Amino acid sequence: MVNKIFIAIITMCLASIVTAQDTISKKGFTAETQFNLVNLPTDKFVPNLKIRYFVSNEIAIRSTFDLSANKTVHEINEIDGTGVGTVEKNYLLFTGSIGIEKHFKSKELANTKVSPYMGAELKISTGHNDEYGSRTDSVTFIPNYNYSSKVPLSGFGVHVFTGVDYTLFDNLYIGTEIGFSYQKITQNRGEFNTKDASSLTASDVTTAIPSIQTTNLNLINFGIVRVGWRF
């Protein structure tokens, strides 16, 4: 069902050559978000916002903002007792980008509602991946033991894409987009701290967490529907 809806939208965008005023590719701002109709393993939905400024009928500067955040808290119960410890995990990654789009307004498309485009953008990410344990080592309940793991995140990426806009009304448009993304996410050197009140040697110990780099090249945005407003 989802695939049929997606195919219908793409067909409407590409095949509906309806005479109308050229309203999507003109100077001014647009703001949009997008939704996944087909989910790939690399395409997790995150709150997103894209802003574009058309400097001419064919060229648009775009900036995209994505926020991925997750927080979990679970309890560690004391065996044969009533004590309770907790483990809290906090993950946050914010990604911003700046790029450019080239819209193709051929003679055949000059007076239609369809505006195909292609472009590229640079992506910068920042965030953290932290964990806090209270009265536990994350596995068992320990009354006087607390720990924290703090790891800052950073990233860099390049995204090349192609897509199409389709004007529904004067200021409302929909579209789709697909592209390839190269991205490197670094878990930078962090700190692991333990506090053990029962220790007879060092009750407060901090050690370094080595950095880790992950590099991905993915097909992204397959099966998305974009919904936007022109100001």
LOMI-723623 format. One line per field, with one value per residue: residue number from 1; residue in one letter; y, x, z of N, C-alpha, C, O in turn. Coordinates in nm, 3 decimals. Layout:
N
n = c(NUM|...) $
res = c(A|...) $
n.py = c(Y|...) $
n.px = c(X|...) $
n.pz = c(Z|...) $
ca.py = c(Y|...) $
ca.px = c(X|...) $
ca.pz = c(Z|...) $
c.py = c(Y|...) $
c.px = c(X|...) $
c.pz = c(Z|...) $
o.py = c(Y|...) $
o.px = c(X|...) $
o.pz = c(Z|...) $
//
This chain:
231
n = c(1|2|3|4|5|6|7|8|9|10|11|12|13|14|15|16|17|18|19|20|21|22|23|24|25|26|27|28|29|30|31|32|33|34|35|36|37|38|39|40|41|42|43|44|45|46|47|48|49|50|51|52|53|54|55|56|57|58|59|60|61|62|63|64|65|66|67|68|69|70|71|72|73|74|75|76|77|78|79|80|81|82|83|84|85|86|87|88|89|90|91|92|93|94|95|96|97|98|99|100|101|102|103|104|105|106|107|108|109|110|111|112|113|114|115|116|117|118|119|120|121|122|123|124|125|126|127|128|129|130|131|132|133|134|135|136|137|138|139|140|141|142|143|144|145|146|147|148|149|150|151|152|153|154|155|156|157|158|159|160|161|162|163|164|165|166|167|168|169|170|171|172|173|174|175|176|177|178|179|180|181|182|183|184|185|186|187|188|189|190|191|192|193|194|195|196|197|198|199|200|201|202|203|204|205|206|207|208|209|210|211|212|213|214|215|216|217|218|219|220|221|222|223|224|225|226|227|228|229|230|231) $
res = c(M|V|N|K|I|F|I|A|I|I|T|M|C|L|A|S|I|V|T|A|Q|D|T|I|S|K|K|G|F|T|A|E|T|Q|F|N|L|V|N|L|P|T|D|K|F|V|P|N|L|K|I|R|Y|F|V|S|N|E|I|A|I|R|S|T|F|D|L|S|A|N|K|T|V|H|E|I|N|E|I|D|G|T|G|V|G|T|V|E|K|N|Y|L|L|F|T|G|S|I|G|I|E|K|H|F|K|S|K|E|L|A|N|T|K|V|S|P|Y|M|G|A|E|L|K|I|S|T|G|H|N|D|E|Y|G|S|R|T|D|S|V|T|F|I|P|N|Y|N|Y|S|S|K|V|P|L|S|G|F|G|V|H|V|F|T|G|V|D|Y|T|L|F|D|N|L|Y|I|G|T|E|I|G|F|S|Y|Q|K|I|T|Q|N|R|G|E|F|N|T|K|D|A|S|S|L|T|A|S|D|V|T|T|A|I|P|S|I|Q|T|T|N|L|N|L|I|N|F|G|I|V|R|V|G|W|R|F) $
n.py = c(-0.120|0.123|0.151|0.180|0.425|0.592|0.557|0.666|0.935|1.011|0.970|1.163|1.392|1.390|1.339|1.503|1.754|2.042|2.344|2.640|2.931|3.016|2.934|2.804|2.809|3.079|3.396|3.404|3.261|2.918|2.670|2.348|2.007|1.648|1.312|0.961|0.714|0.473|0.274|0.248|0.066|0.261|0.490|0.644|0.804|1.137|1.442|1.713|1.999|2.201|2.478|2.696|2.936|3.106|3.243|3.303|3.217|2.964|2.886|2.783|2.836|2.620|2.506|2.261|2.106|1.859|1.660|1.415|1.235|1.047|0.899|0.675|0.503|0.260|0.021|-0.143|-0.409|-0.510|-0.826|-1.053|-0.850|-0.510|-0.296|-0.053|0.029|0.260|0.303|0.542|0.650|0.882|1.010|1.228|1.390|1.648|1.775|1.997|2.158|2.305|2.400|2.381|2.414|2.329|2.417|2.296|2.453|2.396|2.461|2.312|2.279|2.527|2.661|2.505|2.309|2.160|2.112|2.000|1.918|1.924|1.880|1.962|1.931|2.027|1.868|1.908|1.772|1.750|1.648|1.422|1.117|0.981|0.817|0.726|0.579|0.484|0.358|0.115|-0.098|-0.106|-0.361|-0.515|-0.456|-0.226|-0.087|0.146|0.251|0.450|0.564|0.739|0.795|0.988|1.096|1.296|1.379|1.423|1.521|1.493|1.544|1.475|1.534|1.439|1.493|1.448|1.568|1.659|1.920|1.985|2.193|2.239|2.428|2.789|2.853|2.614|2.314|1.985|1.710|1.498|1.331|1.198|1.057|1.027|0.982|1.063|1.013|1.083|0.995|1.077|0.941|1.116|1.141|1.048|1.053|0.828|0.790|0.678|0.641|0.516|0.466|0.279|0.204|0.143|0.255|0.439|0.644|0.795|0.780|0.854|0.770|0.760|0.742|0.583|0.729|0.674|0.619|0.625|0.553|0.606|0.529|0.590|0.521|0.749|0.885|0.749|0.700|0.916|1.174|1.510|1.803|2.135|2.497|2.805|3.127) $
n.px = c(0.082|0.189|0.397|0.248|0.124|0.348|0.446|0.233|0.247|0.498|0.447|0.250|0.398|0.591|0.459|0.240|0.176|0.075|-0.053|0.053|0.126|0.471|0.567|0.719|0.999|1.127|1.247|1.283|1.185|1.158|1.016|1.035|0.947|1.002|0.884|0.916|0.810|0.899|1.108|1.449|1.729|1.918|1.776|1.645|1.374|1.399|1.333|1.313|1.410|1.406|1.533|1.512|1.652|1.572|1.779|1.758|1.562|1.656|1.851|1.903|1.983|2.033|1.958|1.973|1.837|1.875|1.772|1.858|1.769|1.784|1.679|1.718|1.621|1.685|1.622|1.824|1.785|1.843|1.972|1.797|1.716|1.605|1.715|1.773|1.924|2.010|2.043|2.119|2.095|2.198|2.162|2.248|2.240|2.304|2.262|2.363|2.342|2.472|2.403|2.358|2.118|2.035|1.788|1.596|1.460|1.338|1.237|1.008|0.916|0.875|0.634|0.493|0.385|0.589|0.915|1.214|1.532|1.883|2.170|2.413|2.549|2.717|2.765|2.756|2.805|2.725|2.731|2.652|2.723|2.629|2.644|2.510|2.548|2.390|2.442|2.520|2.710|2.629|2.549|2.509|2.363|2.518|2.571|2.730|2.840|2.896|2.891|3.006|2.994|3.120|3.102|3.189|3.049|3.121|3.096|3.125|3.016|2.923|2.676|2.510|2.246|1.923|1.603|1.250|1.009|0.663|0.402|0.116|-0.078|-0.093|0.109|0.181|0.363|0.467|0.700|0.979|1.291|1.618|1.937|2.299|2.499|2.795|2.940|3.117|3.134|3.259|3.335|3.462|3.757|3.676|3.561|3.570|3.433|3.447|3.297|3.351|3.248|3.315|3.571|3.907|4.132|4.142|3.877|3.761|3.793|3.918|3.930|4.053|3.855|3.901|3.900|3.665|3.606|3.357|3.269|3.048|2.887|2.600|2.288|2.036|1.720|1.538|1.216|1.088|0.854|0.826|0.707|0.621|0.629|0.596|0.718) $
n.pz = c(0.000|0.086|-0.099|-0.334|-0.289|-0.287|-0.549|-0.688|-0.614|-0.719|-0.988|-1.032|-0.985|-1.189|-1.427|-1.452|-1.637|-1.607|-1.711|-1.562|-1.360|-1.318|-1.021|-0.827|-0.863|-0.802|-0.684|-0.332|-0.008|0.102|0.320|0.460|0.549|0.578|0.509|0.557|0.338|0.256|0.433|0.472|0.618|0.673|0.685|0.918|1.078|1.172|1.347|1.125|0.932|0.647|0.483|0.210|-0.013|-0.295|-0.518|-0.776|-1.068|-1.114|-0.932|-0.601|-0.261|0.008|0.341|0.587|0.878|1.116|1.392|1.615|1.890|2.191|2.492|2.755|3.050|3.283|3.545|3.795|3.991|4.328|4.413|4.605|4.778|4.853|4.729|4.467|4.164|3.896|3.543|3.313|2.982|2.744|2.429|2.169|1.858|1.649|1.328|1.082|0.761|0.458|0.130|-0.231|-0.493|-0.827|-1.038|-1.308|-1.563|-1.831|-2.175|-2.217|-1.957|-1.860|-1.807|-1.623|-1.333|-1.239|-1.110|-1.153|-0.999|-0.903|-0.687|-0.427|-0.094|0.213|0.527|0.878|1.197|1.547|1.891|2.163|2.346|2.618|2.941|3.254|3.567|3.866|4.178|4.074|3.848|3.594|3.543|3.780|4.106|4.319|4.620|4.694|4.463|4.181|3.841|3.543|3.194|2.944|2.621|2.361|2.040|1.693|1.347|0.986|0.654|0.307|0.067|-0.220|-0.450|-0.610|-0.716|-0.716|-0.731|-0.686|-0.748|-0.559|-0.472|-0.464|-0.272|-0.158|-0.181|-0.286|-0.296|-0.387|-0.314|-0.370|-0.291|-0.251|0.036|0.197|0.504|0.800|1.130|1.442|1.749|1.987|2.201|2.523|2.870|3.143|3.450|3.783|4.103|4.407|4.711|4.899|4.855|4.954|4.855|4.602|4.574|4.378|4.044|3.724|3.386|3.046|2.748|2.446|2.112|1.843|1.501|1.252|0.924|0.655|0.345|0.190|0.025|0.047|0.160|0.003|-0.114|0.014|0.101|0.050|0.204|0.166|0.214|0.053|0.096) $
ca.py = c(0.000|0.238|0.164|0.231|0.569|0.660|0.556|0.760|1.070|1.034|0.981|1.294|1.498|1.388|1.327|1.604|1.877|2.128|2.482|2.726|3.033|2.962|2.986|2.738|2.854|3.223|3.449|3.396|3.153|2.806|2.589|2.218|1.888|1.530|1.190|0.840|0.614|0.348|0.285|0.171|0.060|0.384|0.603|0.657|0.934|1.232|1.573|1.782|2.123|2.248|2.614|2.730|3.072|3.111|3.367|3.325|3.115|2.833|2.858|2.797|2.801|2.545|2.469|2.156|2.083|1.731|1.635|1.278|1.230|0.930|0.885|0.556|0.482|0.131|-0.009|-0.264|-0.449|-0.588|-0.967|-1.085|-0.727|-0.408|-0.187|-0.028|0.118|0.305|0.333|0.640|0.670|1.001|1.024|1.343|1.427|1.756|1.790|2.110|2.152|2.418|2.347|2.455|2.339|2.378|2.379|2.290|2.509|2.387|2.522|2.229|2.288|2.668|2.705|2.393|2.302|2.067|2.175|1.906|1.983|1.843|1.967|1.903|2.005|1.984|1.842|1.911|1.714|1.761|1.589|1.345|0.984|0.975|0.715|0.750|0.469|0.518|0.239|-0.001|-0.097|-0.126|-0.501|-0.558|-0.352|-0.204|0.026|0.266|0.264|0.531|0.587|0.820|0.785|1.105|1.088|1.395|1.334|1.522|1.454|1.568|1.465|1.534|1.477|1.477|1.454|1.496|1.565|1.732|1.991|1.992|2.293|2.202|2.553|2.904|2.852|2.480|2.221|1.858|1.664|1.386|1.351|1.082|1.095|0.951|1.058|1.018|1.076|1.030|1.032|1.047|0.943|1.173|1.091|1.083|1.025|0.734|0.823|0.593|0.684|0.400|0.512|0.170|0.175|0.178|0.316|0.559|0.642|0.871|0.746|0.894|0.715|0.808|0.653|0.609|0.776|0.578|0.683|0.542|0.615|0.541|0.578|0.533|0.575|0.803|0.953|0.671|0.686|1.025|1.277|1.641|1.896|2.265|2.621|2.914|3.256) $
ca.px = c(0.000|0.280|0.468|0.154|0.107|0.471|0.450|0.131|0.297|0.604|0.383|0.185|0.499|0.668|0.376|0.134|0.222|-0.042|-0.015|0.034|0.229|0.594|0.563|0.806|1.137|1.140|1.315|1.207|1.216|1.068|1.045|0.972|0.989|0.986|0.837|0.956|0.709|0.974|1.217|1.570|1.800|1.996|1.684|1.564|1.309|1.436|1.275|1.398|1.363|1.489|1.503|1.577|1.636|1.593|1.845|1.713|1.465|1.718|1.949|1.855|2.071|1.953|2.015|1.891|1.865|1.823|1.799|1.833|1.790|1.726|1.711|1.662|1.653|1.635|1.658|1.898|1.735|1.931|1.935|1.759|1.709|1.512|1.790|1.751|2.015|1.959|2.135|2.058|2.171|2.156|2.225|2.198|2.322|2.246|2.331|2.326|2.407|2.459|2.422|2.306|2.034|2.017|1.657|1.596|1.337|1.350|1.126|0.889|0.869|0.877|0.503|0.427|0.399|0.697|1.047|1.320|1.657|1.991|2.259|2.506|2.559|2.810|2.694|2.836|2.730|2.779|2.641|2.716|2.672|2.664|2.578|2.526|2.503|2.376|2.434|2.536|2.816|2.548|2.505|2.461|2.341|2.629|2.517|2.812|2.915|2.837|2.984|2.959|3.071|3.086|3.170|3.141|3.040|3.133|3.087|3.136|2.964|2.892|2.552|2.470|2.106|1.836|1.466|1.151|0.902|0.537|0.316|-0.025|-0.151|-0.005|0.224|0.203|0.419|0.518|0.809|1.057|1.435|1.701|2.077|2.405|2.559|2.918|2.943|3.209|3.098|3.367|3.320|3.588|3.810|3.587|3.604|3.493|3.457|3.381|3.301|3.325|3.266|3.366|3.709|4.008|4.246|4.099|3.731|3.721|3.890|3.880|4.014|4.019|3.787|3.960|3.809|3.624|3.553|3.272|3.248|2.941|2.841|2.466|2.176|1.944|1.596|1.456|1.078|1.041|0.765|0.856|0.595|0.681|0.552|0.672|0.685) $
ca.pz = c(0.000|0.095|-0.227|-0.433|-0.264|-0.330|-0.695|-0.737|-0.594|-0.816|-1.120|-1.039|-0.992|-1.313|-1.547|-1.456|-1.700|-1.602|-1.732|-1.444|-1.344|-1.263|-0.884|-0.731|-0.880|-0.812|-0.567|-0.208|0.084|0.124|0.439|0.440|0.621|0.494|0.575|0.487|0.305|0.244|0.530|0.460|0.746|0.693|0.681|1.037|1.082|1.277|1.319|1.029|0.873|0.537|0.438|0.084|-0.066|-0.440|-0.558|-0.913|-1.108|-1.130|-0.827|-0.463|-0.150|0.105|0.470|0.647|1.019|1.166|1.533|1.660|2.035|2.255|2.635|2.818|3.191|3.333|3.684|3.832|4.122|4.414|4.428|4.743|4.856|4.804|4.668|4.325|4.093|3.767|3.434|3.222|2.860|2.670|2.297|2.093|1.742|1.569|1.200|0.998|0.630|0.366|-0.003|-0.345|-0.586|-0.963|-1.090|-1.454|-1.620|-1.977|-2.250|-2.198|-1.819|-1.818|-1.760|-1.556|-1.188|-1.208|-1.105|-1.115|-0.957|-0.848|-0.611|-0.330|0.031|0.317|0.652|0.998|1.308|1.682|1.989|2.271|2.379|2.760|3.023|3.398|3.652|4.007|4.263|3.986|3.746|3.474|3.537|3.911|4.207|4.412|4.697|4.704|4.338|4.074|3.730|3.430|3.070|2.863|2.492|2.264|1.902|1.586|1.218|0.862|0.543|0.177|0.017|-0.356|-0.456|-0.716|-0.669|-0.793|-0.661|-0.760|-0.685|-0.543|-0.470|-0.484|-0.182|-0.105|-0.277|-0.239|-0.381|-0.339|-0.335|-0.343|-0.307|-0.185|0.145|0.262|0.636|0.901|1.266|1.534|1.894|2.030|2.328|2.633|3.007|3.222|3.590|3.883|4.242|4.492|4.849|4.982|4.818|5.053|4.786|4.529|4.566|4.259|3.939|3.588|3.280|2.912|2.654|2.313|2.007|1.740|1.380|1.167|0.793|0.581|0.215|0.186|-0.050|0.146|0.122|-0.092|-0.072|0.099|0.050|0.105|0.208|0.193|0.201|-0.007|0.157) $
c.py = c(0.126|0.261|0.221|0.381|0.646|0.667|0.656|0.904|1.104|1.053|1.116|1.405|1.506|1.391|1.433|1.735|1.967|2.272|2.567|2.829|2.971|3.016|2.920|2.785|3.004|3.274|3.442|3.274|3.041|2.735|2.458|2.116|1.768|1.409|1.070|0.748|0.476|0.360|0.189|0.164|0.188|0.507|0.604|0.798|1.015|1.364|1.654|1.906|2.164|2.386|2.641|2.878|3.071|3.246|3.402|3.217|2.974|2.793|2.883|2.757|2.734|2.516|2.373|2.132|1.954|1.715|1.493|1.270|1.108|0.925|0.762|0.548|0.346|0.103|-0.139|-0.299|-0.532|-0.731|-0.997|-0.962|-0.628|-0.290|-0.176|0.067|0.157|0.329|0.425|0.662|0.788|1.010|1.143|1.371|1.531|1.773|1.909|2.103|2.283|2.365|2.433|2.361|2.409|2.327|2.393|2.335|2.514|2.452|2.445|2.247|2.432|2.713|2.591|2.402|2.215|2.138|2.072|1.980|1.879|1.937|1.889|1.991|1.944|1.973|1.840|1.862|1.737|1.700|1.517|1.210|0.952|0.865|0.742|0.632|0.511|0.389|0.111|0.016|-0.121|-0.268|-0.545|-0.437|-0.346|-0.078|0.154|0.299|0.345|0.547|0.680|0.801|0.898|1.104|1.193|1.338|1.450|1.448|1.550|1.482|1.546|1.460|1.529|1.418|1.504|1.482|1.644|1.798|1.991|2.086|2.244|2.324|2.666|2.894|2.714|2.389|2.091|1.815|1.539|1.413|1.221|1.121|0.997|1.041|0.987|1.089|1.004|1.085|0.986|1.052|0.988|1.116|1.141|1.047|0.926|0.755|0.728|0.655|0.567|0.437|0.404|0.137|0.223|0.246|0.447|0.553|0.712|0.852|0.786|0.837|0.765|0.700|0.682|0.653|0.665|0.656|0.581|0.617|0.535|0.609|0.511|0.599|0.622|0.869|0.879|0.659|0.796|1.111|1.406|1.729|2.032|2.381|2.730|3.047|3.372) $
c.px = c(0.086|0.351|0.376|0.132|0.228|0.478|0.350|0.179|0.405|0.545|0.317|0.287|0.565|0.580|0.270|0.190|0.100|0.002|-0.048|0.145|0.352|0.610|0.662|0.950|1.139|1.203|1.224|1.245|1.113|1.112|0.970|1.021|0.963|0.949|0.876|0.837|0.772|1.096|1.331|1.637|1.877|1.907|1.593|1.502|1.361|1.367|1.368|1.328|1.460|1.440|1.580|1.552|1.671|1.653|1.811|1.611|1.524|1.810|1.888|1.966|1.986|2.032|1.919|1.935|1.796|1.863|1.760|1.867|1.720|1.772|1.641|1.709|1.599|1.694|1.736|1.855|1.839|1.881|1.911|1.760|1.614|1.584|1.767|1.859|1.955|2.073|2.061|2.151|2.113|2.235|2.164|2.295|2.245|2.329|2.275|2.401|2.386|2.488|2.357|2.225|2.032|1.883|1.657|1.461|1.353|1.230|0.996|0.830|0.849|0.745|0.424|0.448|0.514|0.832|1.150|1.449|1.760|2.085|2.349|2.509|2.665|2.733|2.792|2.749|2.802|2.680|2.718|2.648|2.715|2.586|2.610|2.469|2.501|2.352|2.441|2.659|2.759|2.495|2.443|2.443|2.460|2.597|2.598|2.889|2.834|2.940|2.921|3.054|3.026|3.171|3.112|3.145|3.061|3.130|3.097|3.084|2.941|2.771|2.526|2.331|2.040|1.692|1.374|1.053|0.778|0.443|0.172|-0.115|-0.049|0.122|0.259|0.257|0.458|0.631|0.872|1.203|1.506|1.846|2.171|2.471|2.685|2.927|3.041|3.168|3.211|3.317|3.454|3.631|3.722|3.647|3.509|3.531|3.380|3.399|3.256|3.355|3.323|3.512|3.806|4.129|4.202|3.948|3.679|3.828|3.835|3.980|3.965|3.949|3.843|3.855|3.781|3.566|3.473|3.243|3.144|2.920|2.708|2.379|2.073|1.823|1.516|1.315|1.028|0.940|0.797|0.732|0.648|0.587|0.644|0.624|0.699) $
c.pz = c(0.000|-0.037|-0.334|-0.416|-0.315|-0.481|-0.752|-0.725|-0.695|-0.956|-1.137|-1.057|-1.129|-1.438|-1.559|-1.511|-1.716|-1.614|-1.610|-1.442|-1.280|-1.121|-0.790|-0.743|-0.906|-0.685|-0.445|-0.127|0.076|0.253|0.424|0.540|0.532|0.577|0.490|0.464|0.289|0.333|0.497|0.596|0.777|0.700|0.803|1.039|1.200|1.244|1.229|0.975|0.763|0.494|0.310|0.052|-0.214|-0.477|-0.703|-0.945|-1.108|-1.015|-0.689|-0.367|-0.044|0.231|0.538|0.791|1.064|1.312|1.568|1.808|2.093|2.401|2.689|2.963|3.231|3.472|3.695|3.974|4.198|4.424|4.575|4.833|4.793|4.737|4.518|4.272|3.959|3.669|3.337|3.103|2.784|2.540|2.226|1.978|1.661|1.443|1.124|0.866|0.556|0.226|-0.109|-0.434|-0.722|-1.014|-1.243|-1.507|-1.771|-2.043|-2.227|-2.058|-1.773|-1.759|-1.694|-1.405|-1.144|-1.212|-1.059|-1.080|-0.918|-0.773|-0.517|-0.206|0.122|0.447|0.769|1.114|1.440|1.780|2.099|2.287|2.521|2.831|3.170|3.475|3.798|4.087|4.178|3.898|3.607|3.462|3.669|4.003|4.303|4.491|4.690|4.577|4.237|3.962|3.628|3.313|2.979|2.736|2.398|2.123|1.806|1.453|1.102|0.749|0.417|0.122|-0.123|-0.380|-0.584|-0.667|-0.760|-0.698|-0.749|-0.685|-0.681|-0.550|-0.481|-0.400|-0.128|-0.214|-0.208|-0.332|-0.325|-0.372|-0.304|-0.365|-0.239|-0.081|0.193|0.395|0.727|1.037|1.359|1.678|1.951|2.166|2.442|2.769|3.073|3.368|3.680|4.021|4.329|4.637|4.939|4.954|4.926|4.989|4.719|4.510|4.439|4.151|3.804|3.488|3.145|2.831|2.515|2.212|1.907|1.623|1.298|1.038|0.715|0.447|0.190|0.080|0.052|0.080|0.016|-0.035|0.020|0.025|0.123|0.097|0.249|0.166|0.149|0.051|0.056) $
o.py = c(0.221|0.375|0.300|0.455|0.751|0.772|0.723|0.985|1.214|1.140|1.177|1.498|1.615|1.441|1.452|1.815|1.970|2.318|2.566|2.816|2.883|3.127|2.974|2.799|3.049|3.200|3.471|3.192|3.065|2.740|2.457|2.135|1.782|1.402|1.075|0.709|0.374|0.448|0.068|0.246|0.221|0.618|0.568|0.896|0.967|1.394|1.662|1.916|2.162|2.408|2.611|2.935|3.040|3.350|3.514|3.136|2.876|2.675|2.988|2.657|2.783|2.503|2.399|2.137|1.941|1.752|1.455|1.295|1.071|0.943|0.745|0.583|0.319|0.155|-0.232|-0.226|-0.612|-0.755|-0.970|-0.969|-0.657|-0.195|-0.276|0.174|0.095|0.369|0.391|0.688|0.794|1.017|1.157|1.374|1.504|1.783|1.920|2.047|2.361|2.293|2.543|2.243|2.532|2.206|2.489|2.264|2.619|2.494|2.504|2.232|2.455|2.797|2.583|2.490|2.198|2.214|2.058|2.092|1.761|2.058|1.767|2.109|1.826|2.055|1.778|1.904|1.743|1.700|1.547|1.191|0.902|0.825|0.776|0.591|0.565|0.320|0.012|0.127|-0.154|-0.296|-0.606|-0.331|-0.447|0.031|0.263|0.367|0.312|0.543|0.698|0.791|0.905|1.111|1.181|1.260|1.564|1.329|1.671|1.360|1.669|1.337|1.650|1.307|1.591|1.395|1.690|1.740|1.996|2.060|2.211|2.325|2.641|2.924|2.700|2.385|2.088|1.878|1.482|1.504|1.143|1.208|0.899|1.159|0.869|1.212|0.882|1.206|0.870|1.154|0.909|1.052|1.261|1.017|0.936|0.740|0.700|0.713|0.525|0.441|0.435|0.052|0.331|0.290|0.554|0.467|0.689|0.901|0.757|0.855|0.806|0.582|0.796|0.620|0.574|0.748|0.468|0.731|0.412|0.731|0.390|0.718|0.544|0.903|0.940|0.613|0.774|1.120|1.410|1.730|2.045|2.366|2.745|3.074|3.487) $
o.px = c(0.061|0.364|0.420|0.122|0.214|0.513|0.378|0.155|0.405|0.588|0.326|0.266|0.592|0.622|0.214|0.246|0.033|0.087|-0.161|0.245|0.339|0.658|0.688|1.018|1.150|1.211|1.105|1.326|0.996|1.229|0.855|1.122|0.909|0.976|0.871|0.769|0.706|1.180|1.314|1.608|1.899|1.958|1.476|1.569|1.366|1.344|1.488|1.206|1.582|1.321|1.699|1.448|1.783|1.587|1.832|1.577|1.449|1.843|1.830|2.035|1.879|2.154|1.799|2.054|1.674|1.974|1.644|1.981|1.611|1.891|1.521|1.823|1.480|1.799|1.718|1.886|1.912|1.761|1.997|1.799|1.550|1.519|1.743|1.881|1.860|2.183|1.955|2.270|1.992|2.358|2.042|2.417|2.136|2.452|2.154|2.510|2.296|2.586|2.309|2.258|2.028|1.866|1.711|1.361|1.378|1.134|0.888|0.709|0.809|0.744|0.302|0.519|0.537|0.860|1.173|1.472|1.729|2.081|2.360|2.477|2.699|2.646|2.898|2.634|2.925|2.559|2.835|2.533|2.826|2.477|2.723|2.355|2.599|2.252|2.374|2.707|2.832|2.408|2.335|2.501|2.498|2.596|2.540|2.992|2.718|3.061|2.800|3.175|2.909|3.294|2.996|3.234|3.022|3.159|3.080|3.105|2.939|2.763|2.521|2.303|2.092|1.662|1.414|1.017|0.787|0.409|0.113|-0.214|0.069|0.231|0.359|0.204|0.479|0.653|0.824|1.235|1.461|1.876|2.129|2.495|2.684|2.923|3.047|3.168|3.252|3.263|3.548|3.553|3.698|3.765|3.387|3.648|3.262|3.503|3.141|3.470|3.374|3.571|3.788|4.219|4.223|3.897|3.565|3.940|3.720|4.100|3.850|3.980|3.833|3.737|3.862|3.487|3.516|3.198|3.150|2.933|2.702|2.395|2.029|1.825|1.435|1.296|0.935|0.941|0.795|0.661|0.713|0.481|0.756|0.504|0.675) $
o.pz = c(-0.074|-0.083|-0.418|-0.514|-0.377|-0.537|-0.852|-0.814|-0.752|-1.031|-1.244|-1.134|-1.179|-1.542|-1.667|-1.437|-1.819|-1.537|-1.561|-1.512|-1.195|-1.101|-0.682|-0.641|-1.020|-0.587|-0.453|-0.171|0.047|0.290|0.381|0.608|0.423|0.697|0.367|0.559|0.307|0.311|0.494|0.683|0.894|0.719|0.794|1.007|1.313|1.127|1.255|0.973|0.783|0.472|0.301|0.084|-0.252|-0.469|-0.748|-0.860|-1.102|-1.002|-0.664|-0.387|-0.009|0.230|0.547|0.823|1.051|1.352|1.553|1.847|2.050|2.429|2.671|2.995|3.214|3.509|3.616|4.068|4.140|4.442|4.660|4.949|4.693|4.692|4.450|4.330|3.914|3.707|3.286|3.120|2.760|2.541|2.223|1.998|1.611|1.450|1.104|0.859|0.586|0.206|-0.082|-0.448|-0.730|-1.032|-1.298|-1.497|-1.830|-1.977|-2.219|-2.039|-1.658|-1.669|-1.709|-1.356|-1.024|-1.305|-0.939|-1.128|-0.901|-0.793|-0.525|-0.211|0.111|0.477|0.761|1.128|1.445|1.756|2.125|2.247|2.542|2.788|3.204|3.452|3.848|4.065|4.209|3.876|3.514|3.380|3.670|3.980|4.361|4.433|4.680|4.582|4.209|3.986|3.625|3.330|2.940|2.741|2.358|2.089|1.835|1.447|1.117|0.748|0.420|0.129|-0.144|-0.336|-0.654|-0.586|-0.867|-0.595|-0.872|-0.569|-0.784|-0.622|-0.505|-0.449|-0.057|-0.326|-0.087|-0.435|-0.227|-0.448|-0.221|-0.447|-0.178|-0.105|0.225|0.400|0.731|1.058|1.355|1.723|1.962|2.236|2.456|2.780|3.063|3.405|3.657|4.052|4.325|4.680|5.047|5.021|4.983|5.060|4.776|4.438|4.398|4.164|3.772|3.504|3.131|2.843|2.469|2.225|1.888|1.643|1.277|1.041|0.710|0.435|0.169|0.050|0.136|-0.038|-0.054|0.077|0.097|-0.098|0.246|-0.004|0.353|0.104|0.197|0.055|0.091) $
//
